[in-house]
Amino acid sequence: MDSVRKALRAGDVEKDGYGRLSCVTCDEPLSTDNNPDKIGKIRVCPDCGSEWKELG
């Protein structure tokens, strides 16, 4: 699983003017999967199921 930053540089994820992230292949906004026991968040595309880790 890549980080969100790496996915932004690679062109797999796009950020709009409001800071919302979306999957480039599906053109869908990413949802957040929060686990309180772990540091960071997992961003998930609801269509294709791709996941990216967000540490910040």
MMTF fields as JSON, N, C-alpha, C and O atoms, coordinates in Angstrom:
{
  "mmtfVersion": "1.0.0",
  "mmtfProducer": "UNKNOWN",
  "numBonds": 223,
  "numAtoms": 224,
  "numGroups": 56,
  "numChains": 1,
  "numModels": 1,
  "chainsPerModel": [1],
  "groupsPerChain": [56],
  "chainIdList": ["A"],
  "bondAtomList": [4, 2, 8, 6, 12, 10, 16, 14, 20, 18, 24, 22, 28, 26, 32, 30, 36, 34, 40, 38, 44, 42, 48, 46, 52, 50, 56, 54, 60, 58, 64, 62, 68, 66, 72, 70, 76, 74, 80, 78, 84, 82, 88, 86, 92, 90, 96, 94, 100, 98, 104, 102, 108, 106, 112, 110, 116, 114, 120, 118, 124, 122, 128, 126, 132, 130, 136, 134, 140, 138, 144, 142, 148, 146, 152, 150, 156, 154, 160, 158, 164, 162, 168, 166, 172, 170, 176, 174, 180, 178, 184, 182, 188, 186, 192, 190, 196, 194, 200, 198, 204, 202, 208, 206, 212, 210, 216, 214, 220, 218],
  "bondOrderList": [1, 1, 1, 1, 1, 1, 1, 1, 1, 1, 1, 1, 1, 1, 1, 1, 1, 1, 1, 1, 1, 1, 1, 1, 1, 1, 1, 1, 1, 1, 1, 1, 1, 1, 1, 1, 1, 1, 1, 1, 1, 1, 1, 1, 1, 1, 1, 1, 1, 1, 1, 1, 1, 1, 1],
  "groupList": [{"groupName": "MET", "atomNameList": ["N", "CA", "C", "O"], "elementList": ["N", "C", "C", "O"], "formalChargeList": [0, 0, 0, 0], "bondAtomList": [1, 0, 2, 1, 3, 2], "bondOrderList": [1, 1, 2], "singleLetterCode": "M", "chemCompType": "L-PEPTIDE LINKING"}, {"groupName": "ASP", "atomNameList": ["N", "CA", "C", "O"], "elementList": ["N", "C", "C", "O"], "formalChargeList": [0, 0, 0, 0], "bondAtomList": [1, 0, 2, 1, 3, 2], "bondOrderList": [1, 1, 2], "singleLetterCode": "D", "chemCompType": "L-PEPTIDE LINKING"}, {"groupName": "SER", "atomNameList": ["N", "CA", "C", "O"], "elementList": ["N", "C", "C", "O"], "formalChargeList": [0, 0, 0, 0], "bondAtomList": [1, 0, 2, 1, 3, 2], "bondOrderList": [1, 1, 2], "singleLetterCode": "S", "chemCompType": "L-PEPTIDE LINKING"}, {"groupName": "VAL", "atomNameList": ["N", "CA", "C", "O"], "elementList": ["N", "C", "C", "O"], "formalChargeList": [0, 0, 0, 0], "bondAtomList": [1, 0, 2, 1, 3, 2], "bondOrderList": [1, 1, 2], "singleLetterCode": "V", "chemCompType": "L-PEPTIDE LINKING"}, {"groupName": "ARG", "atomNameList": ["N", "CA", "C", "O"], "elementList": ["N", "C", "C", "O"], "formalChargeList": [0, 0, 0, 0], "bondAtomList": [1, 0, 2, 1, 3, 2], "bondOrderList": [1, 1, 2], "singleLetterCode": "R", "chemCompType": "L-PEPTIDE LINKING"}, {"groupName": "LYS", "atomNameList": ["N", "CA", "C", "O"], "elementList": ["N", "C", "C", "O"], "formalChargeList": [0, 0, 0, 0], "bondAtomList": [1, 0, 2, 1, 3, 2], "bondOrderList": [1, 1, 2], "singleLetterCode": "K", "chemCompType": "L-PEPTIDE LINKING"}, {"groupName": "ALA", "atomNameList": ["N", "CA", "C", "O"], "elementList": ["N", "C", "C", "O"], "formalChargeList": [0, 0, 0, 0], "bondAtomList": [1, 0, 2, 1, 3, 2], "bondOrderList": [1, 1, 2], "singleLetterCode": "A", "chemCompType": "L-PEPTIDE LINKING"}, {"groupName": "LEU", "atomNameList": ["N", "CA", "C", "O"], "elementList": ["N", "C", "C", "O"], "formalChargeList": [0, 0, 0, 0], "bondAtomList": [1, 0, 2, 1, 3, 2], "bondOrderList": [1, 1, 2], "singleLetterCode": "L", "chemCompType": "L-PEPTIDE LINKING"}, {"groupName": "GLY", "atomNameList": ["N", "CA", "C", "O"], "elementList": ["N", "C", "C", "O"], "formalChargeList": [0, 0, 0, 0], "bondAtomList": [1, 0, 2, 1, 3, 2], "bondOrderList": [1, 1, 2], "singleLetterCode": "G", "chemCompType": "PEPTIDE LINKING"}, {"groupName": "GLU", "atomNameList": ["N", "CA", "C", "O"], "elementList": ["N", "C", "C", "O"], "formalChargeList": [0, 0, 0, 0], "bondAtomList": [1, 0, 2, 1, 3, 2], "bondOrderList": [1, 1, 2], "singleLetterCode": "E", "chemCompType": "L-PEPTIDE LINKING"}, {"groupName": "TYR", "atomNameList": ["N", "CA", "C", "O"], "elementList": ["N", "C", "C", "O"], "formalChargeList": [0, 0, 0, 0], "bondAtomList": [1, 0, 2, 1, 3, 2], "bondOrderList": [1, 1, 2], "singleLetterCode": "Y", "chemCompType": "L-PEPTIDE LINKING"}, {"groupName": "CYS", "atomNameList": ["N", "CA", "C", "O"], "elementList": ["N", "C", "C", "O"], "formalChargeList": [0, 0, 0, 0], "bondAtomList": [1, 0, 2, 1, 3, 2], "bondOrderList": [1, 1, 2], "singleLetterCode": "C", "chemCompType": "L-PEPTIDE LINKING"}, {"groupName": "THR", "atomNameList": ["N", "CA", "C", "O"], "elementList": ["N", "C", "C", "O"], "formalChargeList": [0, 0, 0, 0], "bondAtomList": [1, 0, 2, 1, 3, 2], "bondOrderList": [1, 1, 2], "singleLetterCode": "T", "chemCompType": "L-PEPTIDE LINKING"}, {"groupName": "PRO", "atomNameList": ["N", "CA", "C", "O"], "elementList": ["N", "C", "C", "O"], "formalChargeList": [0, 0, 0, 0], "bondAtomList": [1, 0, 2, 1, 3, 2], "bondOrderList": [1, 1, 2], "singleLetterCode": "P", "chemCompType": "L-PEPTIDE LINKING"}, {"groupName": "ASN", "atomNameList": ["N", "CA", "C", "O"], "elementList": ["N", "C", "C", "O"], "formalChargeList": [0, 0, 0, 0], "bondAtomList": [1, 0, 2, 1, 3, 2], "bondOrderList": [1, 1, 2], "singleLetterCode": "N", "chemCompType": "L-PEPTIDE LINKING"}, {"groupName": "ILE", "atomNameList": ["N", "CA", "C", "O"], "elementList": ["N", "C", "C", "O"], "formalChargeList": [0, 0, 0, 0], "bondAtomList": [1, 0, 2, 1, 3, 2], "bondOrderList": [1, 1, 2], "singleLetterCode": "I", "chemCompType": "L-PEPTIDE LINKING"}, {"groupName": "TRP", "atomNameList": ["N", "CA", "C", "O"], "elementList": ["N", "C", "C", "O"], "formalChargeList": [0, 0, 0, 0], "bondAtomList": [1, 0, 2, 1, 3, 2], "bondOrderList": [1, 1, 2], "singleLetterCode": "W", "chemCompType": "L-PEPTIDE LINKING"}],
  "groupTypeList": [0, 1, 2, 3, 4, 5, 6, 7, 4, 6, 8, 1, 3, 9, 5, 1, 8, 10, 8, 4, 7, 2, 11, 3, 12, 11, 1, 9, 13, 7, 2, 12, 1, 14, 14, 13, 1, 5, 15, 8, 5, 15, 4, 3, 11, 13, 1, 11, 8, 2, 9, 16, 5, 9, 7, 8],
  "groupIdList": [1, 2, 3, 4, 5, 6, 7, 8, 9, 10, 11, 12, 13, 14, 15, 16, 17, 18, 19, 20, 21, 22, 23, 24, 25, 26, 27, 28, 29, 30, 31, 32, 33, 34, 35, 36, 37, 38, 39, 40, 41, 42, 43, 44, 45, 46, 47, 48, 49, 50, 51, 52, 53, 54, 55, 56],
  "secStructList": [7, 7, 5, 2, 2, 2, 2, 2, 2, 2, 6, 1, 3, 3, 3, 7, 6, 6, 1, 7, 3, 3, 3, 6, 6, 6, 7, 7, 5, 7, 3, 3, 3, 7, 7, 6, 6, 1, 1, 1, 3, 3, 3, 3, 7, 6, 6, 6, 7, 7, 3, 3, 3, 3, 7, 7],
  "xCoordList": [0.848, 0.0, 0.898, 1.763, 0.681, 1.442, 0.835, -0.297, 1.598, 1.083, 0.309, 0.444, -0.49, -1.261, -0.316, -0.566, 0.764, 1.731, 2.341, 2.458, 2.724, 3.318, 2.299, 2.652, 1.049, -0.006, -0.29, -0.583, -0.209, -0.398, 0.71, 0.44, 1.964, 3.081, 2.994, 3.358, 2.506, 2.415, 1.207, 1.15, 0.248, -0.938, -2.077, -3.027, -2.002, -3.082, -4.22, -5.364, -3.897, -4.877, -4.779, -3.692, -5.935, -6.012, -6.564, -7.392, -6.108, -6.631, -7.28, -6.679, -8.506, -9.177, -8.837, -8.028, -9.434, -9.15, -9.521, -8.991, -10.422, -10.839, -10.064, -10.329, -9.115, -8.313, -8.91, -8.396, -9.99, -10.605, -9.839, -9.431, -9.644, -8.905, -9.869, -10.942, -9.474, -10.301, -9.404, -8.272, -9.917, -9.217, -9.264, -10.327, -8.131, -8.06, -8.726, -9.398, -8.553, -9.112, -10.632, -11.289, -11.201, -12.659, -13.339, -14.549, -12.569, -13.094, -14.107, -15.109, -13.839, -14.697, -13.936, -12.733, -14.611, -13.945, -13.592, -14.327, -12.455, -11.997, -12.708, -12.976, -13.01, -13.574, -12.454, -11.372, -12.713, -11.704, -12.067, -13.203, -11.074, -11.235, -10.336, -9.115, -10.936, -10.181, -10.083, -11.095, -8.878, -8.654, -8.017, -6.877, -8.712, -8.169, -6.906, -6.179, -6.635, -5.461, -4.198, -3.1, -4.321, -3.176, -3.019, -3.986, -1.785, -1.494, -1.822, -1.478, -2.484, -2.828, -4.194, -4.91, -4.527, -5.816, -5.564, -4.507, -6.533, -6.5, -7.559, -8.733, -7.141, -8.064, -8.402, -7.5, -9.683, -10.158, -11.055, -11.897, -10.862, -11.762, -12.958, -12.767, -14.182, -15.35, -15.627, -16.255, -15.175, -15.433, -14.433, -14.817, -13.143, -12.147, -11.511, -10.866, -11.669, -11.133, -9.669, -9.083, -9.047, -7.643, -7.508, -8.4, -6.365, -6.146, -4.822, -3.838, -4.809, -3.608, -3.55, -4.577, -2.349, -2.147, -1.871, -1.058, -2.562, -2.381, -1.88, -2.585, -0.664, -0.059, -0.363, -0.378, -0.599, -0.751, -2.042, -2.278],
  "yCoordList": [-1.167, 0.0, 1.235, 1.388, 2.106, 3.342, 4.428, 4.306, 5.479, 6.625, 7.534, 7.428, 8.413, 9.358, 10.29, 10.621, 10.718, 11.607, 10.948, 11.568, 9.69, 8.965, 8.801, 8.91, 8.542, 8.385, 9.702, 9.705, 10.82, 12.125, 12.39, 12.881, 12.067, 12.272, 11.357, 11.75, 10.122, 9.155, 9.417, 8.915, 10.2, 10.49, 9.517, 9.497, 8.7, 7.759, 8.423, 7.972, 9.5, 10.239, 11.701, 12.208, 12.388, 13.801, 14.576, 14.064, 15.81, 16.684, 17.882, 18.493, 18.229, 19.378, 20.647, 20.606, 21.745, 23.031, 23.113, 23.954, 22.255, 22.235, 21.213, 21.068, 20.503, 19.526, 18.136, 17.268, 17.909, 16.58, 15.679, 16.103, 14.43, 13.456, 12.588, 12.232, 12.246, 11.355, 10.409, 10.752, 9.221, 8.201, 8.608, 8.956, 8.565, 8.995, 7.972, 8.357, 6.683, 5.658, 5.603, 5.389, 5.791, 5.7, 7.065, 7.156, 8.128, 9.485, 9.591, 10.296, 8.888, 8.893, 9.474, 9.243, 10.227, 10.727, 9.571, 8.589, 9.711, 8.667, 8.77, 9.869, 7.63, 7.598, 7.291, 6.852, 7.521, 7.342, 6.155, 6.019, 5.297, 4.162, 4.421, 4.296, 4.781, 5.138, 3.958, 3.333, 3.644, 2.636, 3.347, 3.798, 3.463, 4.222, 3.602, 4.288, 2.335, 1.682, 1.947, 1.659, 2.484, 2.723, 4.203, 4.963, 4.605, 5.993, 6.206, 5.381, 7.309, 7.638, 7.103, 6.503, 7.341, 6.921, 6.13, 6.246, 5.337, 4.624, 5.26, 5.314, 5.741, 6.316, 5.234, 4.604, 5.008, 3.894, 4.423, 5.293, 3.881, 4.178, 3.236, 2.021, 3.756, 2.89, 2.01, 0.961, 2.408, 1.623, 0.491, -0.675, 0.84, -0.186, -0.818, -1.859, -0.223, -0.811, -0.521, -1.098, 0.35, 0.71, 1.46, 2.21, 1.246, 1.866, 2.618, 2.186, 3.755, 4.548, 4.969, 5.246, 5.014, 5.386, 6.875, 7.418, 7.538, 8.963, 9.126, 8.79, 9.64, 9.76, 11.086, 11.142, 12.133, 13.465, 13.746, 14.845],
  "zCoordList": [0.0, 0.0, 0.0, 0.862, -0.972, -1.09, -0.208, 0.26, 0.009, 0.742, -0.216, -1.435, 0.348, -0.458, -1.206, -2.365, -0.559, -1.214, -2.452, -3.51, -2.3, -3.419, -4.55, -5.724, -4.203, -5.205, -5.917, -7.112, -5.2, -5.831, -6.849, -7.945, -6.489, -7.407, -8.619, -9.728, -8.404, -9.495, -10.401, -11.523, -9.913, -10.712, -10.495, -11.277, -9.435, -9.128, -8.371, -8.429, -7.66, -6.854, -7.244, -7.52, -7.267, -7.602, -6.424, -5.671, -6.261, -5.219, -5.893, -6.776, -5.487, -6.088, -5.307, -4.38, -5.665, -5.043, -3.579, -2.852, -3.134, -1.735, -0.909, 0.284, -1.514, -0.785, -0.733, -0.027, -1.472, -1.496, -2.444, -3.525, -2.032, -2.835, -3.622, -3.134, -4.858, -5.672, -6.456, -6.798, -6.736, -7.515, -8.99, -9.503, -9.663, -11.063, -11.983, -12.94, -11.713, -12.604, -12.526, -13.544, -11.345, -11.176, -11.169, -11.373, -10.937, -10.813, -9.678, -9.796, -8.578, -7.398, -6.206, -6.082, -5.321, -4.118, -3.171, -3.064, -2.492, -1.588, -0.248, 0.237, 0.345, 1.686, 2.681, 2.289, 3.952, 4.99, 5.865, 6.321, 6.089, 6.987, 8.19, 8.092, 9.329, 10.526, 11.469, 11.787, 11.923, 12.95, 14.134, 14.024, 15.268, 16.395, 17.007, 17.725, 16.739, 17.301, 16.493, 16.97, 15.292, 14.418, 14.131, 14.168, 13.843, 13.502, 12.024, 11.178, 11.726, 10.347, 9.957, 10.759, 8.698, 8.142, 6.872, 6.252, 6.497, 5.224, 4.338, 4.704, 3.169, 2.195, 1.182, 0.63, 0.928, 0.103, -1.01, -0.786, -2.219, -3.328, -3.223, -3.186, -3.173, -3.03, -4.246, -4.103, -5.445, -6.651, -6.852, -6.942, -6.922, -7.257, -6.032, -6.157, -4.839, -3.614, -3.377, -2.461, -4.162, -3.945, -2.624, -2.227, -1.943, -0.641, -0.616, -1.216, 0.089, 0.279, 1.742, 2.36, 2.284, 3.684, 3.782, 3.034, 4.724, 4.969, 6.395, 7.346, 6.546, 7.868, 8.553, 9.783, 7.815, 8.379, 8.906, 9.407]
}
